[in-house]
Amino acid sequence: MIHAAGFLPLPFREEHFLEVSTLPMHHRDPFDRMLIAQARCENLWLLTSDPHFGNYDVQLIGMGQA
């Protein structure tokens, strides 16, 4: 179903792990920190309504924004 929608999985690679270790502890959720690290490494945008994500140097699309 994910592939049919045009999405591809993004494996968690060593560079992502290393990036997580450099992130300040603005956000303590390990899964969210993983997403932030991947977005930073891969130059991707994140779609979120979580205000903690804004504390990181990552491109965001907030819920409810155009």
Backbone as ProteinMPNN parsed JSONL, in Angstrom:
{"seq_chain_A": "MIHAAGFLPLPFREEHFLEVSTLPMHHRDPFDRMLIAQARCENLWLLTSDPHFGNYDVQLIGMGQA", "coords_chain_A": {"N_chain_A": [[0.822, -1.191, 0.0], [1.971, 1.252, 0.746], [3.895, 1.581, -1.254], [2.227, 1.726, -3.484], [1.129, 4.201, -3.117], [3.182, 5.776, -3.798], [5.3, 6.118, -2.072], [8.457, 5.389, -0.568], [10.322, 3.214, 1.586], [12.623, 4.451, 4.052], [15.597, 3.401, 4.998], [17.186, 3.113, 8.218], [20.237, 4.315, 8.542], [23.824, 4.146, 9.23], [24.874, 6.792, 9.181], [22.63, 8.218, 9.937], [22.229, 7.344, 12.539], [24.57, 8.375, 13.698], [24.029, 11.079, 13.39], [21.795, 11.404, 15.082], [23.063, 11.184, 17.529], [24.285, 13.638, 17.746], [22.321, 15.476, 18.139], [20.772, 18.04, 20.082], [19.032, 17.686, 23.229], [16.288, 18.587, 22.85], [14.005, 17.282, 22.338], [12.736, 14.3, 23.605], [11.716, 11.922, 22.648], [12.631, 8.96, 21.196], [11.984, 7.928, 18.621], [11.014, 10.169, 17.234], [13.329, 11.724, 17.274], [14.896, 10.153, 15.636], [13.564, 10.495, 13.193], [14.022, 13.234, 12.796], [16.82, 13.255, 12.542], [17.152, 11.701, 10.206], [15.819, 13.333, 8.349], [17.464, 15.582, 8.389], [19.934, 14.522, 7.463], [19.226, 13.582, 4.918], [18.213, 15.753, 3.663], [15.41, 16.303, 3.761], [11.924, 17.21, 4.107], [9.862, 17.509, 7.022], [6.637, 16.613, 8.076], [4.663, 17.773, 10.576], [2.92, 18.346, 13.682], [4.064, 18.759, 16.023], [5.455, 20.881, 18.326], [8.071, 20.753, 19.313], [9.784, 19.963, 17.302], [10.484, 22.236, 15.945], [12.647, 23.267, 17.284], [14.906, 22.286, 16.199], [17.341, 22.277, 13.548], [15.835, 21.786, 10.941], [13.843, 21.175, 8.058], [10.483, 22.058, 8.069], [7.026, 21.261, 7.694], [4.242, 22.468, 8.955], [1.282, 21.202, 10.49], [-1.731, 22.3, 9.181], [-0.66, 24.459, 7.888], [-0.184, 26.211, 4.799]], "CA_chain_A": [[0.0, 0.0, 0.0], [2.856, 2.417, 0.771], [4.488, 1.708, -2.586], [1.173, 2.142, -4.404], [0.918, 5.634, -2.911], [4.356, 6.472, -4.29], [6.291, 6.285, -1.012], [9.471, 4.351, -0.416], [10.877, 3.201, 2.941], [13.957, 5.011, 4.219], [16.286, 2.626, 6.038], [17.96, 3.857, 9.211], [21.629, 3.99, 8.25], [24.833, 4.568, 10.205], [24.96, 8.252, 9.23], [21.467, 8.694, 10.692], [22.542, 7.063, 13.943], [25.569, 9.344, 14.129], [23.353, 12.384, 13.471], [20.987, 11.4, 16.315], [23.948, 11.396, 18.681], [24.698, 15.04, 17.801], [21.164, 16.348, 18.369], [20.493, 18.446, 21.457], [17.879, 16.979, 23.795], [15.05, 19.369, 22.861], [12.915, 16.3, 22.229], [13.237, 13.055, 24.195], [11.138, 10.75, 21.997], [13.68, 8.424, 20.311], [11.516, 7.78, 17.246], [11.0, 11.504, 16.642], [14.724, 12.111, 17.07], [15.333, 9.406, 14.464], [12.997, 11.168, 12.027], [14.738, 14.499, 12.644], [18.155, 12.939, 12.028], [17.025, 11.284, 8.809], [15.457, 14.506, 7.549], [18.657, 16.42, 8.283], [20.924, 13.851, 6.618], [18.716, 13.365, 3.564], [17.65, 17.025, 3.191], [13.978, 16.074, 3.573], [10.984, 17.984, 4.917], [9.028, 16.744, 7.957], [5.28, 17.079, 8.317], [4.408, 17.54, 11.995], [2.263, 19.372, 14.494], [4.81, 18.75, 17.276], [6.234, 22.126, 18.41], [9.47, 20.483, 19.648], [10.578, 19.812, 16.082], [10.948, 23.563, 15.556], [13.893, 23.576, 17.984], [16.012, 21.678, 15.455], [17.609, 22.8, 12.219], [15.234, 20.835, 10.017], [12.769, 21.798, 7.29], [9.205, 21.587, 8.591], [5.711, 21.669, 7.198], [3.358, 22.319, 10.113], [-0.113, 20.848, 10.22], [-2.579, 23.483, 9.077], [-0.001, 25.477, 7.063], [-0.335, 26.031, 3.342]], "C_chain_A": [[0.87, 1.261, 0.0], [3.447, 2.656, -0.611], [3.459, 2.188, -3.595], [0.889, 3.637, -4.289], [2.124, 6.454, -3.358], [5.432, 6.723, -3.249], [7.259, 5.109, -1.005], [9.981, 4.372, 1.02], [12.28, 3.818, 2.942], [14.647, 4.252, 5.337], [17.051, 3.547, 6.987], [19.406, 3.419, 9.075], [22.569, 4.539, 9.318], [24.926, 6.09, 10.309], [23.786, 8.86, 10.0], [21.701, 8.5, 12.192], [23.526, 8.092, 14.487], [24.953, 10.74, 14.273], [22.498, 12.48, 14.727], [21.87, 11.725, 17.508], [24.408, 12.841, 18.808], [23.55, 15.979, 18.153], [21.057, 16.761, 19.833], [19.2, 17.794, 21.946], [16.643, 17.877, 23.936], [13.844, 18.437, 22.908], [13.461, 14.967, 22.71], [12.674, 11.79, 23.543], [12.148, 10.188, 20.986], [13.237, 8.27, 18.857], [11.491, 9.137, 16.549], [12.411, 12.006, 16.373], [15.313, 11.398, 15.848], [14.817, 10.082, 13.187], [13.723, 12.479, 11.742], [16.119, 14.253, 12.043], [18.099, 12.532, 10.563], [16.717, 12.482, 7.917], [16.674, 15.41, 7.349], [19.682, 15.807, 7.333], [20.504, 13.786, 5.153], [18.138, 14.626, 2.93], [16.166, 16.872, 2.825], [13.175, 17.014, 4.461], [10.223, 17.031, 5.837], [7.666, 17.411, 8.093], [4.936, 16.748, 9.759], [3.578, 18.658, 12.597], [2.966, 19.487, 15.845], [5.686, 20.0, 17.358], [7.709, 21.895, 18.739], [10.363, 20.379, 18.414], [11.16, 21.146, 15.635], [12.233, 23.985, 16.245], [15.123, 23.025, 17.269], [16.147, 22.35, 14.101], [17.142, 21.769, 11.195], [14.071, 21.537, 9.321], [11.428, 21.186, 7.702], [8.035, 22.101, 7.76], [4.784, 21.412, 8.377], [1.952, 21.977, 9.68], [-0.932, 22.131, 10.215], [-1.935, 24.627, 8.305], [-0.233, 25.168, 5.601], [1.003, 25.82, 2.682]], "O_chain_A": [[0.539, 2.235, -0.676], [3.498, 3.79, -1.086], [3.788, 2.98, -4.477], [0.457, 4.266, -5.256], [2.096, 7.683, -3.304], [6.381, 7.463, -3.508], [6.914, 3.99, -1.386], [10.067, 5.443, 1.62], [13.019, 3.719, 1.963], [14.315, 4.44, 6.507], [17.503, 4.623, 6.598], [19.766, 2.3, 9.442], [22.158, 5.298, 10.195], [25.046, 6.624, 11.412], [23.936, 9.9, 10.642], [21.407, 9.381, 13.0], [23.35, 8.616, 15.587], [25.319, 11.492, 15.177], [22.473, 13.526, 15.375], [21.46, 12.466, 18.401], [24.879, 13.238, 19.873], [23.78, 17.154, 18.436], [21.231, 15.932, 20.727], [18.365, 17.394, 21.134], [16.024, 17.927, 24.999], [12.797, 18.781, 23.457], [14.532, 14.543, 22.276], [13.121, 10.689, 23.863], [12.486, 10.868, 20.017], [14.045, 8.464, 17.949], [11.904, 9.245, 15.394], [12.658, 12.646, 15.351], [16.126, 11.967, 15.12], [15.559, 10.22, 12.214], [14.008, 12.799, 10.588], [16.537, 14.968, 11.132], [18.924, 12.978, 9.766], [17.302, 12.622, 6.843], [16.884, 15.941, 6.258], [20.237, 16.508, 6.487], [21.336, 13.921, 4.256], [17.636, 14.589, 1.807], [15.733, 17.255, 1.739], [13.688, 17.545, 5.445], [9.969, 15.882, 5.475], [7.57, 18.632, 8.212], [4.915, 15.576, 10.136], [3.544, 19.775, 12.08], [2.516, 20.231, 16.717], [6.583, 20.165, 16.531], [8.53, 22.77, 18.467], [11.556, 20.673, 18.478], [12.22, 21.18, 15.01], [12.854, 24.965, 15.835], [16.253, 23.273, 17.691], [15.19, 22.918, 13.574], [17.933, 20.991, 10.66], [13.4, 22.383, 9.911], [11.256, 19.967, 7.689], [8.056, 23.203, 7.212], [4.565, 20.261, 8.756], [1.49, 22.413, 8.626], [-0.836, 22.946, 11.134], [-2.572, 25.657, 8.082], [-0.449, 24.02, 5.214], [1.071, 25.652, 1.465]]}, "name": "protein", "num_of_chains": 1, "seq": "MIHAAGFLPLPFREEHFLEVSTLPMHHRDPFDRMLIAQARCENLWLLTSDPHFGNYDVQLIGMGQA"}
